[in-house]
Amino acid sequence: MSMTSPSRLVLGVWWLGVGAVILWAGALAAEGMSAVPTSEPAPSLVALALAYEHGEGVLADPLRAAALYCEAARRGDAEAQYSLGWMYFNGRGVERDDAVAGSLLALAAEGGHADARRALRFVGDKRGRLPDCMLPDESAVSATAQEETSDPFADLPPDKQKIAQLVTSLAPAYTISTRLALAVISVESNFNPNAQSQKNARGLMQLIPDTATRFRVRNSFDISDNLRGGLAYLRWLLSYYRGEVALAAAAYNAGEAAVDRYRGIPPYPETRNYVQRVLVLFGSGRHPYDPALADPPAFVAPR
């Protein structure tokens, strides 16, 4: 009979993993590396953050722990969101901020983190904003946009060219840049008028039934009808967010309620990626808007 039980084997493997992380952390510290290793998977970043937060095998460094947690939280890791939220609530290594703590804990709770749900009873669901490190990397967006020297829609295949021509004729009536409209269409459906998502978003501009009804779209699979509804919605979002393309794009993807709740771009990986792609294709963070269409939310100030 073996003297090694399955539970002991699992525990041994876990400790080997922790030991590897501690050795990795020690190597980084010895080399004086302060940058967050973004190529590592989120669970590894969380384990490394724990080592720095509690001084396990390395000198305690709460600032570095917070940076590592934040990178993992950006990727949707609920454990990282919970740990970082708790650091903000207790002012451990970062300045205490109950609004940031509430936002992070609420996000972790939405991801199924049981401890985060319990913590919200003490912190309160005071969602206000997220730390800057969880916002899209604007420098990367700008660099990519600068590399995009030519019109990304200049050499579309014939079937997509027909749609682009229709967009070119319709967009001015909604005071929407043709390039912004094409950027949204490209990211939403890749110019497929028959596209339908798991959330029942339909057509070129992926209108959900509520949005279609709101902007009087009768048939979301009709190219012209879908375009008119999508352009009307985009025009309204630009007015509501006072020309901030990133916020309008985030709301187009995740809904105004999510953007308003987080007072900015929600930290959902899908939405963050969506916003970055739209910004790169459009090439600008600002767009003209009609202020008469909507009153802005309190956190948005006109420029």
PLY file of the C-alpha trace (Angstrom):
ply
format ascii 1.0
element vertex 303
property float x
property float y
property float z
element edge 302
property int vertex1
property int vertex2
end_header
0.00 0.00 0.00
1.39 3.42 -1.00
2.08 5.87 1.80
1.29 8.84 -0.48
-2.38 9.81 -0.61
-3.92 11.70 -3.57
-4.51 14.75 -1.35
-0.82 14.81 -0.39
0.14 14.62 -4.05
-2.12 17.56 -4.89
-0.73 19.56 -1.97
2.81 18.74 -3.06
2.14 19.90 -6.61
0.57 23.12 -5.29
3.61 23.85 -3.13
5.90 23.19 -6.09
3.94 25.81 -8.01
4.18 28.30 -5.17
7.88 27.62 -4.86
8.38 28.25 -8.56
6.55 31.55 -8.30
8.67 32.59 -5.31
11.86 31.69 -7.18
10.59 33.68 -10.18
9.80 36.66 -7.95
13.24 36.45 -6.39
14.87 36.38 -9.81
12.93 39.46 -10.89
13.87 41.29 -7.71
17.53 40.33 -8.13
17.52 41.69 -11.66
15.86 44.90 -10.49
12.90 44.34 -12.81
9.93 46.52 -11.91
7.81 46.17 -15.06
4.79 43.88 -14.87
5.43 40.67 -16.87
2.36 40.98 -19.08
3.17 37.83 -21.07
2.44 35.66 -18.03
-1.04 34.14 -17.55
-3.31 35.85 -15.04
-3.14 33.08 -12.37
0.67 33.36 -12.35
0.42 37.12 -11.93
-1.96 36.64 -8.98
0.41 34.16 -7.32
3.32 36.54 -7.82
1.26 39.42 -6.46
0.46 37.39 -3.35
4.17 36.77 -2.82
4.93 40.50 -3.01
1.91 41.48 -0.92
2.84 39.20 1.98
6.62 39.02 1.56
6.68 35.30 0.83
10.15 34.51 -0.50
10.73 38.13 -1.56
10.76 41.48 0.18
7.22 42.73 0.64
6.33 45.29 -2.01
2.65 46.27 -1.88
2.99 48.70 -4.80
4.29 45.95 -7.04
1.64 43.59 -5.71
-1.06 46.12 -6.66
0.41 46.50 -10.18
0.45 42.73 -10.68
-3.09 42.34 -9.35
-4.22 45.14 -11.64
-2.77 43.52 -14.76
-4.55 40.26 -13.93
-7.74 42.17 -13.07
-7.60 43.84 -16.50
-7.85 40.38 -18.00
-10.97 39.53 -16.02
-9.42 37.50 -13.18
-11.93 37.63 -10.30
-9.34 36.73 -7.65
-7.16 39.65 -8.73
-10.15 42.00 -8.77
-11.05 40.90 -5.24
-7.51 41.22 -3.87
-6.95 44.63 -5.45
-10.34 45.83 -4.22
-9.45 44.78 -0.69
-6.13 46.65 -0.92
-7.98 49.82 -1.95
-10.53 49.40 0.84
-7.80 49.03 3.47
-5.37 51.51 1.95
-2.70 48.82 1.80
0.03 49.90 -0.60
-2.39 52.23 -2.38
-4.38 55.24 -1.24
-7.68 54.18 0.25
-10.58 54.70 -2.14
-13.94 53.17 -1.26
-15.39 53.90 -4.70
-12.58 52.04 -6.46
-12.77 49.24 -3.91
-16.52 48.92 -4.42
-16.14 48.83 -8.20
-13.48 46.12 -8.06
-15.32 43.99 -5.51
-18.59 44.31 -7.43
-16.77 43.21 -10.58
-15.28 40.20 -8.80
-18.69 39.34 -7.34
-20.19 39.44 -10.83
-17.49 36.96 -11.81
-18.68 34.53 -9.13
-16.18 35.35 -6.34
-17.93 34.38 -3.09
-15.60 36.35 -0.80
-16.16 39.46 -2.90
-19.92 39.13 -2.47
-19.47 38.91 1.28
-17.02 41.84 1.33
-19.55 44.06 -0.42
-21.69 43.88 2.71
-18.99 45.84 4.52
-17.68 47.97 1.69
-21.02 48.70 0.10
-21.65 48.71 -3.65
-20.14 52.18 -4.09
-19.21 51.81 -7.72
-17.64 54.96 -8.99
-14.57 54.26 -11.04
-11.75 51.82 -11.61
-8.00 52.41 -11.20
-6.28 53.91 -14.21
-4.25 50.73 -14.72
-7.44 48.92 -15.77
-8.32 51.36 -18.54
-7.37 50.64 -22.17
-3.76 51.26 -23.08
-4.22 54.55 -24.91
-0.54 54.74 -25.85
-0.82 51.40 -27.64
-3.97 52.57 -29.40
-2.28 55.80 -30.48
0.83 54.00 -31.71
-1.22 51.55 -33.72
-3.38 54.33 -35.13
-0.28 56.23 -36.25
0.96 53.13 -38.05
-2.41 53.01 -39.86
-1.35 55.64 -42.37
-3.71 54.53 -45.13
-7.48 54.15 -45.09
-8.14 50.61 -43.77
-11.31 50.47 -45.87
-9.76 51.53 -49.17
-9.34 48.03 -50.61
-12.48 46.22 -49.54
-13.70 43.28 -51.66
-16.66 44.00 -54.00
-19.40 42.79 -51.63
-18.09 44.95 -48.79
-17.52 47.90 -51.14
-21.25 47.98 -51.91
-22.01 48.25 -48.21
-19.33 50.91 -47.75
-20.84 52.94 -50.59
-24.25 52.82 -48.91
-22.67 53.87 -45.60
-20.96 56.76 -47.40
-24.31 57.95 -48.70
-26.20 57.54 -45.41
-23.69 58.61 -42.74
-23.69 62.38 -43.52
-27.42 62.55 -42.83
-26.66 61.39 -39.28
-23.54 63.59 -38.98
-21.47 60.45 -38.51
-18.04 60.06 -40.05
-18.10 57.34 -42.70
-14.89 55.94 -41.31
-16.29 55.66 -37.79
-19.41 53.93 -39.10
-17.28 51.51 -41.10
-15.07 50.88 -38.08
-18.09 49.90 -35.97
-19.48 47.70 -38.75
-16.12 46.02 -39.25
-15.76 45.18 -35.58
-19.44 44.30 -35.07
-20.13 42.01 -38.03
-17.21 42.17 -40.48
-19.73 43.49 -43.05
-21.98 40.43 -42.76
-25.61 41.61 -43.04
-26.86 38.22 -41.83
-24.74 38.12 -38.67
-26.51 37.15 -35.46
-24.83 36.89 -32.06
-25.62 34.67 -29.09
-27.22 37.73 -27.47
-29.54 38.09 -30.48
-27.77 41.14 -31.91
-28.56 41.23 -35.60
-27.31 42.49 -38.91
-24.46 44.73 -40.00
-24.44 46.93 -36.91
-25.57 44.15 -34.56
-28.71 45.72 -33.15
-30.38 43.94 -30.26
-34.20 43.95 -30.40
-34.56 46.72 -27.78
-32.19 49.02 -29.66
-33.91 48.22 -32.95
-37.27 49.16 -31.45
-35.82 52.29 -29.85
-34.60 53.56 -33.22
-37.56 52.33 -35.26
-35.86 49.51 -37.13
-38.41 47.12 -38.57
-36.06 44.49 -40.00
-32.56 44.28 -38.56
-31.45 42.01 -41.40
-32.37 44.61 -43.99
-29.12 46.38 -44.82
-30.54 49.88 -45.20
-32.87 49.60 -42.20
-30.07 48.24 -40.01
-27.65 50.96 -41.07
-30.12 53.73 -40.35
-30.85 52.37 -36.88
-27.18 51.84 -36.07
-26.20 55.30 -37.28
-28.99 56.89 -35.26
-27.86 55.03 -32.15
-24.22 55.98 -32.72
-25.22 59.62 -33.18
-27.14 59.55 -29.91
-24.23 57.93 -28.04
-21.79 60.54 -29.33
-24.12 63.26 -28.09
-24.58 61.56 -24.73
-20.83 61.10 -24.22
-19.98 64.48 -25.73
-17.94 63.22 -28.64
-15.79 60.75 -26.67
-15.43 57.91 -29.18
-14.09 55.44 -26.62
-17.12 55.89 -24.35
-19.56 55.76 -27.25
-17.94 52.58 -28.58
-17.92 51.01 -25.11
-21.62 51.77 -24.72
-22.36 50.41 -28.19
-20.79 47.15 -27.08
-21.77 46.89 -23.41
-24.66 49.37 -23.07
-24.86 52.84 -21.57
-25.80 51.41 -18.16
-22.47 49.60 -17.85
-20.45 52.65 -18.93
-22.34 54.92 -16.55
-22.04 52.45 -13.69
-18.24 52.36 -13.99
-18.01 56.02 -14.97
-15.93 55.02 -17.96
-15.04 52.02 -20.06
-16.16 48.86 -18.24
-13.27 46.51 -17.44
-14.74 43.66 -19.46
-12.02 42.14 -21.69
-14.41 41.94 -24.65
-15.39 45.61 -24.33
-11.82 46.79 -23.82
-10.72 44.92 -26.95
-13.74 46.24 -28.87
-12.98 49.86 -27.98
-9.33 49.53 -28.91
-10.18 48.04 -32.32
-12.70 50.79 -33.10
-10.26 53.52 -32.05
-7.49 52.08 -34.21
-9.73 51.77 -37.28
-11.22 55.23 -36.79
-7.91 56.85 -35.92
-9.21 59.45 -33.46
-10.62 59.64 -29.95
-12.96 62.54 -30.69
-15.92 63.03 -33.03
-18.26 66.00 -33.58
-21.61 65.71 -31.80
-24.96 67.42 -31.48
-25.37 68.49 -27.82
-29.13 68.89 -28.24
-29.79 65.16 -28.65
-28.99 64.07 -25.09
-27.92 65.40 -21.71
-24.55 63.89 -20.70
-24.04 61.77 -17.57
-22.57 63.59 -14.60
-19.06 62.20 -15.05
-18.71 63.50 -18.63
-17.82 67.15 -19.15
-18.05 68.79 -22.58
-14.81 69.91 -24.22
0 1
1 2
2 3
3 4
4 5
5 6
6 7
7 8
8 9
9 10
10 11
11 12
12 13
13 14
14 15
15 16
16 17
17 18
18 19
19 20
20 21
21 22
22 23
23 24
24 25
25 26
26 27
27 28
28 29
29 30
30 31
31 32
32 33
33 34
34 35
35 36
36 37
37 38
38 39
39 40
40 41
41 42
42 43
43 44
44 45
45 46
46 47
47 48
48 49
49 50
50 51
51 52
52 53
53 54
54 55
55 56
56 57
57 58
58 59
59 60
60 61
61 62
62 63
63 64
64 65
65 66
66 67
67 68
68 69
69 70
70 71
71 72
72 73
73 74
74 75
75 76
76 77
77 78
78 79
79 80
80 81
81 82
82 83
83 84
84 85
85 86
86 87
87 88
88 89
89 90
90 91
91 92
92 93
93 94
94 95
95 96
96 97
97 98
98 99
99 100
100 101
101 102
102 103
103 104
104 105
105 106
106 107
107 108
108 109
109 110
110 111
111 112
112 113
113 114
114 115
115 116
116 117
117 118
118 119
119 120
120 121
121 122
122 123
123 124
124 125
125 126
126 127
127 128
128 129
129 130
130 131
131 132
132 133
133 134
134 135
135 136
136 137
137 138
138 139
139 140
140 141
141 142
142 143
143 144
144 145
145 146
146 147
147 148
148 149
149 150
150 151
151 152
152 153
153 154
154 155
155 156
156 157
157 158
158 159
159 160
160 161
161 162
162 163
163 164
164 165
165 166
166 167
167 168
168 169
169 170
170 171
171 172
172 173
173 174
174 175
175 176
176 177
177 178
178 179
179 180
180 181
181 182
182 183
183 184
184 185
185 186
186 187
187 188
188 189
189 190
190 191
191 192
192 193
193 194
194 195
195 196
196 197
197 198
198 199
199 200
200 201
201 202
202 203
203 204
204 205
205 206
206 207
207 208
208 209
209 210
210 211
211 212
212 213
213 214
214 215
215 216
216 217
217 218
218 219
219 220
220 221
221 222
222 223
223 224
224 225
225 226
226 227
227 228
228 229
229 230
230 231
231 232
232 233
233 234
234 235
235 236
236 237
237 238
238 239
239 240
240 241
241 242
242 243
243 244
244 245
245 246
246 247
247 248
248 249
249 250
250 251
251 252
252 253
253 254
254 255
255 256
256 257
257 258
258 259
259 260
260 261
261 262
262 263
263 264
264 265
265 266
266 267
267 268
268 269
269 270
270 271
271 272
272 273
273 274
274 275
275 276
276 277
277 278
278 279
279 280
280 281
281 282
282 283
283 284
284 285
285 286
286 287
287 288
288 289
289 290
290 291
291 292
292 293
293 294
294 295
295 296
296 297
297 298
298 299
299 300
300 301
301 302
